[in-house]
Amino acid sequence: MQEEELTPRRYISWPVLSLLVFITVIGFENIFYPFQNQGLSVVVNWVILLVIYIVPYALISAQLGTTFTRADEGGGLATWMRRTLGDTWGYWTSWIYWAQTLPYLVDVSNAVIVALSWMILGDNSLGKRMSNLTFGLLTFAIILLFIVLENLFSRSLEVMSLIGGAAMFLMAVLFVVLTAAGLAKGMHSATNFSWAAFKPHFSLHYFATTGLLIFATSGAELGATYVAQLRNPKKEFPKAMWALALMTGFLVIFGSLALGVWFNANHLPDDLKMNGAYYAFSMLGQAWGWGKVLMYLFAVTQLLFMLAQLAVLIDASSRVLSADTAMRFMPKWLLQKNKQGRPIHSYIFTASLCLFLLLLSGTLPNINAIFNWLLNLNGIVSPYKTALVFVAFLALRAQADKFTSGYTFIKSKAGAYLVGGWCFVFTFICATLGFLPQEVVFGTNGWTHQLVMNIISVMVLFGFGFIMPLLARRDVKKRTAHVSQSK
């Protein structure tokens, strides 16, 4: 006890926290996903979402984060649900939160390979040079490496996040500024910037693809797992959330506008989601007479950014699962630790589910299809998790007399219900419509194949959450019977 008191506590500053969360919320490549699905009209959609969704989401997270700041809790979404709605809700939230990170872990690992391929090859020939099997095996190897070395990466988490987040944001700013400067010098734009190009088309396709916009900007609640590491959480956490919302808004709006300069929004490459960022920086460098310098600079930045994302995702999700899941909901063997204090069976289970997703994606025709499908799967599972943030907020405001918040988003209870309810309904609908495949033609065998893959994946990822409490009860019965027999 005396040693703990003598050891000075290390704090992180709110700008560092905002960058740490920023790298898990959005990267430069994230703006390509909705741009390919919605074209230049996505700019108007981003502006609308920024006002009616992204900012409220960040500030709702700020109120929840400043309400539950105890250092002995894991913090984050699972804590919010457990404290407001009980242990059962806390368990389900922990499970959903953990399960929805798995497709993203696979997706980020894929992006690491793509970044390395551009650094080594300097072009988009990865799909021609590598089979689906090799791509899957390399992805799995990266995931295993980060799981095994989690403690090593978590120790350097702050440095990795600061470097990765700052570098990616600076690259995005550089892209926007150089594009604007090029236009000022008379550079030609690939897209005609007319109202017709920006006009949103509110259709089934629009709402089915909006899940990717939510996925691209979700993750604000992740910062709450580190809220106890702030010197003054009640003042600093809202600042971090405001900074996060502003950085996100800048990137998605001005970044999408800049994309319209380099890509004809009506005739986009099929592999824009996988290689679009590299195409963009290649064209930008050529326009300024710098060759491929900017492309290689982005590839290095993207690699650092994705490695930092892997570290943050594994660290934060493990914090949520271990800190907030009541033991009675999980079988003892899953949480059992080895001599080094690591939950080795949890790591094996995580790796197994990632392998399942890789094997399932291996049934697709090529690497580009695999990359796109995993992204779209994230557009389903991630918004379902995000919807729980608004459930926690509504539950908190319904019990305002029981909790003290360091920051209050919308003092009127009726107004809070209206905004929180809207955000929940919108998120849930977009997540559900995300099951509809986007890159394949409706009614074809490929469309049906991906729809079945989406359904199976979500059933497996979330379905295991139903099985775990049953296994936990069986463990209890076995231990009780063993005690009875020993007597």
C-alpha positions as CSV (number, residue, x, y, z in Angstrom):
1,M,0.0,0.0,0.0
2,Q,2.9,2.4,0.9
3,E,4.6,1.6,-2.4
4,E,1.4,2.6,-4.3
5,E,1.3,5.9,-2.5
6,L,4.9,6.6,-3.1
7,T,4.6,5.9,-6.9
8,P,3.5,9.0,-8.7
9,R,0.4,8.4,-10.8
10,R,0.8,9.0,-14.5
11,Y,-2.0,11.0,-16.2
12,I,-2.7,11.6,-19.9
13,S,-3.8,15.0,-21.2
14,W,-7.1,15.5,-22.9
15,P,-5.5,16.3,-26.3
16,V,-3.7,13.0,-26.2
17,L,-6.9,11.3,-25.2
18,S,-8.7,12.9,-28.2
19,L,-6.0,11.7,-30.6
20,L,-6.1,8.2,-29.0
21,V,-9.8,8.0,-29.6
22,F,-9.5,9.7,-33.0
23,I,-7.4,6.9,-34.4
24,T,-10.1,4.4,-33.5
25,V,-13.0,6.6,-34.7
26,I,-11.8,7.5,-38.2
27,G,-8.9,7.5,-40.5
28,F,-8.3,9.1,-43.9
29,E,-9.3,5.9,-45.6
30,N,-12.7,5.9,-43.9
31,I,-14.0,8.7,-46.0
32,F,-13.6,6.5,-49.1
33,Y,-16.1,3.9,-48.0
34,P,-19.2,6.1,-48.0
35,F,-17.8,8.2,-51.0
36,Q,-17.9,5.1,-53.1
37,N,-21.4,4.2,-52.0
38,Q,-23.0,7.7,-52.2
39,G,-20.7,9.8,-54.4
40,L,-20.4,13.5,-53.9
41,S,-23.8,13.6,-52.2
42,V,-22.1,12.2,-49.2
43,V,-20.8,15.7,-48.4
44,V,-24.3,17.0,-47.7
45,N,-25.0,13.8,-45.7
46,W,-21.8,14.4,-43.7
47,V,-22.9,17.9,-42.9
48,I,-26.4,16.7,-41.8
49,L,-24.9,13.9,-39.7
50,L,-22.3,16.2,-38.1
51,V,-25.1,18.4,-36.7
52,I,-27.8,15.9,-35.9
53,Y,-25.7,12.9,-35.0
54,I,-21.9,13.1,-34.7
55,V,-21.8,16.1,-32.3
56,P,-24.7,14.8,-30.1
57,Y,-23.1,11.4,-30.0
58,A,-19.8,12.8,-28.8
59,L,-21.5,15.0,-26.2
60,I,-23.7,12.2,-25.0
61,S,-20.5,10.1,-24.5
62,A,-19.1,13.1,-22.6
63,Q,-22.0,13.1,-20.1
64,L,-21.8,9.4,-19.6
65,G,-18.0,9.5,-19.3
66,T,-18.1,12.2,-16.7
67,T,-20.8,10.4,-14.7
68,F,-18.9,7.2,-14.2
69,T,-15.3,8.0,-13.4
70,R,-14.4,5.6,-10.6
71,A,-10.9,4.1,-11.1
72,D,-12.0,0.7,-9.9
73,E,-14.4,0.3,-12.9
74,G,-13.4,-0.5,-16.4
75,G,-15.2,2.6,-17.7
76,G,-16.9,2.8,-21.1
77,L,-20.1,1.5,-22.5
78,A,-20.3,-1.7,-20.4
79,T,-19.9,0.3,-17.2
80,W,-22.6,2.7,-18.3
81,M,-25.1,0.0,-19.1
82,R,-24.3,-2.0,-15.9
83,R,-24.6,1.0,-13.6
84,T,-27.9,2.2,-15.2
85,L,-29.6,-1.0,-16.2
86,G,-28.0,-3.8,-14.2
87,D,-25.4,-6.6,-14.5
88,T,-27.3,-8.5,-17.2
89,W,-27.3,-5.5,-19.5
90,G,-23.6,-4.9,-18.6
91,Y,-22.8,-8.5,-19.7
92,W,-24.6,-8.2,-23.0
93,T,-23.0,-4.9,-23.7
94,S,-19.5,-6.2,-22.9
95,W,-20.1,-9.2,-25.2
96,I,-21.5,-7.1,-28.1
97,Y,-18.7,-4.5,-27.6
98,W,-16.1,-7.2,-27.7
99,A,-17.6,-9.2,-30.6
100,Q,-18.0,-6.2,-32.8
101,T,-14.3,-5.4,-32.6
102,L,-13.4,-8.8,-34.2
103,P,-14.4,-7.9,-37.8
104,Y,-12.6,-4.6,-37.4
105,L,-9.5,-6.4,-36.1
106,V,-9.5,-8.5,-39.3
107,D,-10.2,-5.4,-41.4
108,V,-7.4,-3.4,-39.8
109,S,-5.0,-6.3,-40.2
110,N,-6.0,-6.5,-43.9
111,A,-5.2,-2.8,-44.2
112,V,-1.8,-3.4,-42.7
113,I,-1.0,-5.8,-45.6
114,V,-2.4,-3.4,-48.2
115,A,-0.2,-0.6,-46.7
116,L,2.9,-2.9,-46.8
117,S,2.1,-3.9,-50.4
118,W,2.0,-0.2,-51.5
119,M,5.3,0.5,-49.7
120,I,7.0,-2.5,-51.3
121,L,5.3,-2.7,-54.8
122,G,4.3,1.0,-55.2
123,D,1.1,0.0,-57.0
124,N,-2.2,-1.8,-56.8
125,S,-1.0,-5.2,-58.0
126,L,-1.5,-7.0,-54.6
127,G,-4.6,-8.8,-55.8
128,K,-2.7,-10.2,-58.9
129,R,0.3,-11.3,-56.9
130,M,-1.3,-12.8,-53.8
131,S,-4.0,-15.5,-53.5
132,N,-6.9,-15.3,-51.1
133,L,-5.4,-18.0,-49.0
134,T,-2.1,-16.2,-48.6
135,F,-3.9,-12.9,-47.8
136,G,-5.9,-14.7,-45.1
137,L,-2.9,-16.4,-43.6
138,L,-0.9,-13.1,-43.4
139,T,-3.9,-11.4,-41.8
140,F,-4.3,-14.1,-39.2
141,A,-0.5,-14.0,-38.5
142,I,-0.8,-10.2,-37.7
143,I,-3.7,-10.7,-35.4
144,L,-1.9,-13.5,-33.5
145,L,1.2,-11.3,-33.2
146,F,-0.7,-8.5,-31.6
147,I,-2.6,-10.8,-29.3
148,V,0.6,-12.5,-28.1
149,L,2.4,-9.2,-27.7
150,E,-0.6,-7.3,-26.2
151,N,1.3,-6.3,-23.0
152,L,4.2,-4.9,-25.0
153,F,2.0,-2.8,-27.2
154,S,-0.2,-1.6,-24.4
155,R,2.9,-0.2,-22.6
156,S,3.6,2.0,-25.6
157,L,0.0,2.7,-26.3
158,E,0.1,6.5,-25.6
159,V,3.2,7.0,-27.8
160,M,1.8,4.9,-30.7
161,S,-1.6,6.7,-30.5
162,L,-0.1,10.1,-30.4
163,I,2.2,9.5,-33.4
164,G,-0.4,7.5,-35.4
165,G,-3.3,9.9,-34.7
166,A,-1.4,13.1,-35.3
167,A,0.3,11.8,-38.4
168,M,-3.0,10.7,-40.0
169,F,-4.7,13.9,-39.2
170,L,-1.8,15.9,-40.6
171,M,-1.9,13.8,-43.8
172,A,-5.6,14.5,-44.2
173,V,-5.0,18.3,-43.6
174,L,-2.1,18.2,-46.1
175,F,-4.3,16.4,-48.7
176,V,-7.1,19.0,-48.3
177,V,-4.8,22.0,-48.3
178,L,-2.7,20.9,-51.4
179,T,-5.9,20.1,-53.2
180,A,-7.4,23.5,-52.5
181,A,-4.1,25.1,-53.5
182,G,-4.1,23.2,-56.7
183,L,-7.6,24.3,-57.6
184,A,-6.6,27.9,-56.9
185,K,-3.8,27.5,-59.5
186,G,-6.3,26.3,-62.1
187,M,-6.0,22.5,-61.6
188,H,-8.8,20.6,-63.3
189,S,-11.4,18.9,-61.2
190,A,-12.6,15.3,-62.1
191,T,-16.1,16.0,-60.9
192,N,-18.5,18.8,-61.8
193,F,-19.3,20.5,-58.5
194,S,-23.0,21.3,-59.2
195,W,-26.0,21.0,-57.0
196,A,-27.1,17.9,-58.9
197,A,-23.8,16.2,-57.8
198,F,-24.4,17.1,-54.1
199,K,-28.1,16.5,-54.0
200,P,-28.8,13.5,-51.6
201,H,-31.0,10.7,-52.7
202,F,-32.9,9.4,-49.7
203,S,-33.6,5.8,-50.8
204,L,-33.2,2.3,-49.4
205,H,-29.7,2.3,-50.8
206,Y,-28.9,5.5,-48.9
207,F,-30.0,4.1,-45.5
208,A,-28.5,0.7,-46.2
209,T,-25.1,2.4,-46.8
210,T,-25.4,4.9,-43.9
211,G,-24.3,2.2,-41.5
212,L,-20.8,2.7,-42.9
213,L,-21.0,6.4,-42.1
214,I,-21.9,5.5,-38.5
215,F,-19.1,2.9,-38.4
216,A,-16.7,5.5,-39.8
217,T,-17.4,7.9,-37.0
218,S,-18.2,5.6,-34.1
219,G,-16.0,4.9,-31.1
220,A,-16.3,8.1,-29.0
221,E,-17.3,5.9,-26.0
222,L,-13.9,4.1,-26.2
223,G,-12.3,7.1,-24.6
224,A,-14.3,6.5,-21.4
225,T,-12.1,3.4,-20.7
226,Y,-9.3,5.9,-20.1
227,V,-11.3,8.6,-18.3
228,A,-9.8,7.6,-14.9
229,Q,-6.3,8.4,-16.3
230,L,-7.3,12.1,-16.8
231,R,-6.2,14.5,-14.1
232,N,-9.6,16.2,-14.0
233,P,-12.1,14.0,-15.9
234,K,-15.2,16.1,-15.4
235,K,-13.6,19.1,-17.2
236,E,-11.1,17.4,-19.5
237,F,-13.2,14.6,-21.0
238,P,-15.9,16.9,-22.6
239,K,-13.0,18.9,-24.1
240,A,-11.6,15.7,-25.6
241,M,-15.0,14.8,-27.0
242,W,-15.4,18.3,-28.6
243,A,-12.0,18.1,-30.1
244,L,-12.8,14.6,-31.4
245,A,-16.1,15.9,-33.0
246,L,-14.4,18.8,-34.7
247,M,-11.5,16.8,-36.1
248,T,-13.9,14.2,-37.4
249,G,-16.1,16.8,-39.0
250,F,-13.2,18.5,-40.7
251,L,-11.9,15.2,-42.1
252,V,-15.2,13.8,-43.4
253,I,-16.5,17.0,-44.9
254,F,-13.4,18.6,-46.4
255,G,-11.8,15.3,-47.2
256,S,-14.9,14.2,-49.2
257,L,-14.9,17.5,-51.1
258,A,-11.2,17.0,-51.9
259,L,-11.9,13.4,-53.2
260,G,-14.4,14.9,-55.7
261,V,-11.5,16.8,-57.2
262,W,-9.5,13.7,-57.9
263,F,-12.2,11.1,-58.6
264,N,-15.2,11.4,-60.9
265,A,-17.9,10.7,-58.4
266,N,-20.0,9.1,-61.2
267,H,-17.3,6.7,-62.4
268,L,-15.4,5.4,-59.4
269,P,-12.8,2.5,-59.4
270,D,-14.2,-0.8,-58.1
271,D,-11.3,-1.0,-55.6
272,L,-11.7,2.5,-54.3
273,K,-12.3,1.3,-50.7
274,M,-9.1,-0.7,-50.6
275,N,-6.7,1.4,-52.7
276,G,-8.5,4.8,-53.1
277,A,-6.3,6.6,-50.5
278,Y,-3.1,5.5,-52.3
279,Y,-4.6,6.5,-55.7
280,A,-5.4,9.9,-54.2
281,F,-2.0,10.7,-52.9
282,S,-0.4,9.3,-56.1
283,M,-2.4,11.8,-58.2
284,L,-1.8,14.6,-55.7
285,G,2.0,14.0,-55.9
286,Q,2.0,13.8,-59.7
287,A,-0.1,17.0,-59.9
288,W,2.6,18.9,-57.9
289,G,5.5,17.3,-59.7
290,W,6.6,15.2,-56.7
291,G,6.1,11.8,-58.2
292,K,5.1,9.1,-55.7
293,V,6.6,10.8,-52.7
294,L,3.3,11.6,-51.1
295,M,1.9,8.1,-51.8
296,Y,4.9,6.5,-50.0
297,L,4.6,9.0,-47.1
298,F,0.9,8.1,-46.8
299,A,1.6,4.3,-46.9
300,V,4.1,4.7,-44.0
301,T,1.6,6.8,-42.1
302,Q,-1.2,4.3,-42.8
303,L,0.9,1.5,-41.5
304,L,1.7,3.3,-38.3
305,F,-2.0,4.3,-37.9
306,M,-3.3,0.8,-38.4
307,L,-0.7,-0.7,-36.0
308,A,-1.7,1.8,-33.4
309,Q,-5.4,0.9,-34.1
310,L,-4.7,-2.7,-33.5
311,A,-3.0,-1.9,-30.2
312,V,-5.8,0.4,-29.0
313,L,-8.6,-2.0,-30.1
314,I,-7.1,-5.1,-28.3
315,D,-6.2,-3.1,-25.2
316,A,-9.5,-1.2,-24.8
317,S,-11.8,-4.2,-25.7
318,S,-10.0,-6.4,-23.2
319,R,-10.4,-3.8,-20.5
320,V,-14.2,-3.6,-21.1
321,L,-14.6,-7.4,-21.2
322,S,-12.5,-8.2,-18.1
323,A,-13.7,-5.2,-16.0
324,D,-17.4,-5.3,-16.4
325,T,-18.5,-8.9,-17.1
326,A,-19.9,-10.5,-14.0
327,M,-18.3,-13.9,-13.4
328,R,-21.7,-15.6,-13.3
329,F,-22.2,-14.9,-17.0
330,M,-18.9,-16.3,-18.3
331,P,-17.5,-19.8,-18.0
332,K,-14.5,-20.0,-15.7
333,W,-12.3,-21.6,-18.3
334,L,-12.7,-18.6,-20.7
335,L,-11.4,-16.1,-18.1
336,Q,-8.8,-18.4,-16.6
337,K,-5.3,-16.8,-16.6
338,N,-1.9,-18.4,-17.1
339,K,1.2,-17.9,-14.9
340,Q,1.9,-14.6,-16.6
341,G,-1.5,-13.3,-15.7
342,R,-2.9,-13.5,-19.3
343,P,-6.4,-14.9,-20.1
344,I,-4.9,-17.3,-22.6
345,H,-8.2,-19.1,-23.4
346,S,-9.8,-15.7,-24.2
347,Y,-7.0,-15.0,-26.6
348,I,-7.5,-18.4,-28.2
349,F,-11.2,-17.8,-28.5
350,T,-10.6,-14.4,-30.0
351,A,-8.2,-15.8,-32.6
352,S,-10.6,-18.6,-33.4
353,L,-13.5,-16.2,-34.2
354,C,-11.1,-14.1,-36.3
355,L,-10.1,-17.2,-38.2
356,F,-13.8,-18.0,-38.7
357,L,-14.3,-14.6,-40.4
358,L,-11.2,-15.1,-42.5
359,L,-12.4,-18.6,-43.7
360,L,-15.8,-17.2,-44.5
361,S,-14.4,-14.3,-46.4
362,G,-12.2,-16.7,-48.3
363,T,-15.3,-17.9,-50.2
364,L,-15.4,-14.6,-52.1
365,P,-13.8,-14.3,-55.5
366,N,-10.9,-11.9,-54.8
367,I,-9.0,-9.8,-52.3
368,N,-10.9,-6.6,-53.2
369,A,-14.3,-8.4,-52.5
370,I,-12.9,-9.7,-49.2
371,F,-11.8,-6.2,-48.2
372,N,-15.2,-4.7,-49.1
373,W,-17.3,-7.4,-47.4
374,L,-15.4,-7.0,-44.1
375,L,-15.9,-3.3,-44.3
376,N,-19.7,-3.7,-44.9
377,L,-19.9,-6.2,-42.0
378,N,-18.4,-3.5,-39.7
379,G,-21.2,-1.3,-41.0
380,I,-23.7,-3.8,-39.4
381,V,-22.1,-4.8,-36.1
382,S,-20.5,-1.5,-35.1
383,P,-23.8,0.5,-35.3
384,Y,-25.6,-2.1,-33.2
385,K,-23.0,-1.5,-30.5
386,T,-23.3,2.3,-30.9
387,A,-27.0,2.1,-30.4
388,L,-26.4,0.9,-26.9
389,V,-24.7,4.2,-26.1
390,F,-28.0,5.9,-26.6
391,V,-29.8,3.3,-24.5
392,A,-27.4,4.0,-21.7
393,F,-27.9,7.8,-22.1
394,L,-31.7,7.4,-22.0
395,A,-31.4,5.2,-18.9
396,L,-29.1,7.7,-17.2
397,R,-31.5,10.6,-17.8
398,A,-34.4,8.6,-16.6
399,Q,-32.5,8.1,-13.3
400,A,-31.0,11.6,-13.1
401,D,-31.7,11.8,-9.3
402,K,-29.4,8.8,-8.7
403,F,-26.3,10.0,-10.6
404,T,-24.2,13.2,-10.7
405,S,-22.7,14.2,-14.0
406,G,-19.7,16.4,-14.4
407,Y,-21.2,17.6,-17.7
408,T,-24.8,17.7,-18.8
409,F,-25.8,17.4,-22.5
410,I,-29.2,19.2,-22.9
411,K,-30.5,20.1,-19.4
412,S,-34.2,19.6,-20.5
413,K,-35.1,15.9,-19.8
414,A,-37.7,16.0,-22.6
415,G,-35.0,17.4,-25.0
416,A,-32.5,14.7,-23.9
417,Y,-35.1,12.0,-24.5
418,L,-35.9,13.4,-28.0
419,V,-32.2,13.6,-29.1
420,G,-31.2,10.3,-27.5
421,G,-34.3,8.5,-28.8
422,W,-33.7,9.8,-32.3
423,C,-30.0,8.7,-32.3
424,F,-31.0,5.2,-31.1
425,V,-33.7,4.7,-33.7
426,F,-31.6,6.1,-36.6
427,T,-28.6,3.9,-35.6
428,F,-30.6,0.7,-35.2
429,I,-32.4,1.1,-38.5
430,C,-29.2,1.8,-40.4
431,A,-27.5,-1.2,-38.8
432,T,-30.3,-3.5,-39.7
433,L,-30.5,-2.3,-43.3
434,G,-26.7,-2.8,-43.5
435,F,-27.4,-6.5,-44.0
436,L,-28.2,-5.8,-47.6
437,P,-25.0,-6.3,-49.7
438,Q,-23.8,-3.1,-51.5
439,E,-21.1,-4.0,-54.1
440,V,-23.1,-6.7,-55.9
441,V,-26.2,-6.6,-58.0
442,F,-29.5,-7.4,-56.2
443,G,-30.9,-10.8,-57.1
444,T,-27.6,-12.3,-58.3
445,N,-25.9,-15.4,-56.7
446,G,-23.2,-13.0,-55.4
447,W,-25.8,-10.8,-53.7
448,T,-27.5,-13.8,-52.0
449,H,-24.1,-15.3,-51.0
450,Q,-23.0,-12.1,-49.2
451,L,-26.4,-11.7,-47.6
452,V,-26.1,-15.2,-46.1
453,M,-22.5,-14.4,-45.0
454,N,-23.8,-11.3,-43.2
455,I,-26.5,-13.2,-41.4
456,I,-24.2,-16.1,-40.4
457,S,-21.4,-13.8,-39.2
458,V,-23.7,-11.7,-37.0
459,M,-25.4,-14.8,-35.6
460,V,-22.1,-16.4,-34.7
461,L,-20.5,-13.2,-33.3
462,F,-23.5,-12.2,-31.2
463,G,-24.9,-15.7,-30.7
464,F,-22.0,-16.9,-28.6
465,G,-23.1,-14.3,-26.1
466,F,-26.2,-16.4,-25.4
467,I,-24.2,-19.6,-25.0
468,M,-21.7,-18.2,-22.5
469,P,-24.2,-17.8,-19.6
470,L,-25.4,-21.4,-20.2
471,L,-21.9,-22.7,-19.9
472,A,-21.3,-20.6,-16.8
473,R,-24.4,-22.1,-15.2
474,R,-23.1,-25.6,-16.0
475,D,-19.8,-24.7,-14.4
476,V,-21.6,-23.7,-11.3
477,K,-23.6,-26.9,-11.2
478,K,-20.4,-29.0,-11.7
479,R,-18.6,-27.1,-8.8
480,T,-21.6,-27.5,-6.6
481,A,-21.9,-31.2,-7.3
482,H,-18.2,-31.7,-6.7
483,V,-18.4,-29.9,-3.3
484,S,-21.4,-32.0,-2.3
485,Q,-19.6,-35.2,-3.2
486,S,-16.5,-34.2,-1.3
487,K,-18.6,-33.7,1.8
